[in-house]
């Protein structure tokens, strides 16, 4: 009997092969015509046309005369340069051109209220049965800030950091609870900053960051525990690096990730954002990898590009970063908006988590996100949203539970987490990775 052809699988394989061949042909053309192996298509096109442009160069040493330089993972440097034909670069340099702003939050979709399930996150990931709550675990959230006045988050936030508003000498504005003062005093200072600059240093004017923080470590105070976060005893270090519109620049994000690597002691880092420069050796991916080198578990959004091969975003594309897909618990499938691997030949994403109709803390005041999409509030200070951003926050919370159970953080590896995953496929796949993360 003739075997039945799986046409869907064949089409996916064909698309991946064609994509790889196109990349190889592009490389060959660039190395011949330009003299450098440009990994970024935008930079390649500008270089072929002989045009100058702002670029980021990844190399084993800084570029002389660079506008700015960052030290990243694996002993490499990222240098910001005004690229022009004939610019002297170290051998083997990789050049990337970014649109500004080059990074955006990934992302939020308006969603209906949960369909009959009180807390689908707790149900799917087995959190109801665990005794762990993230005690002693410190989580960094890089996002749009946080509503630190929210009843669910007042006991969670231990440090506020702003790259949106900086000191006169170019350092981030930092408030350590108990050292600089209380959160109420931070709010008073924040209001003074707003009066002088028109921007809050730490307060979330978008909504995305508060929702992510609530998913990870919300105490559930305002809902009598109904919308409690995954790791409600974890402590949050919230780094504001996005505008109220939910965008930032590559420079600012590299500054933030570099500062975290050099100044923060934490166990888990949540990056619910991404850029389409998905090379695992791109500047953002390498900056995130440096956090992993420092012993932190880095969790990032796979992206909302849809189930098209090769759409995993950076920094989730880094081998040192856990890329998270979004799972729809109401239909029992990976959400159709969730990005698909592979990523430059690597199997991505790494895991999946609930990312549809996730209900969590939301600012108690009106925010920019409500002007962009229709946000359905619940009980006034919660909202139900969907996206790989939400799935990433769920995954971060679960990782925090495992860190508490298997202290210290470096023992919580991808292979270890895979032992607790509920497989969606027989092997690590390009839609769900190892499968759904579960609590210890």
Secondary structure, DSSP 8 states (H G I E B T S, - for coil): ------HHHHHHHHHHHHHHHHHHHHHHHHHHHTSS----HHHHHHHHTT--EEEEEEESS--TT-SEEEE-GGG-EEEEEEE-TT----TT-EEEE--SS-EEE---EE----SS-S-HHHHHTT-TT-----TT-EEEEEES-B-TTSTTTTTTEEEEEEEEEE-TTS-EEEEEBTTTB-HHHHHHHHHHHHHHHSS-SSB-SSSHHHHHHHHHH---GGGTTTT--TTTT-EEEEEE-S-TTSEE-HHHHHHHHHHHHHH---SEEEE-EEBS---TTSHHHHHHHHHHHTT-EEEEE--SS-S-TT---BTTTSTTSEEEEEEETTTTEE-TTS----BTTB----EEEE-SSEEEE--SS--THHHHS---EETTTEEEEESHHHHHHHHHHHHHHHHHHT-SGGG--HHHHHHT-B-SSSS-BTTTBT-B----
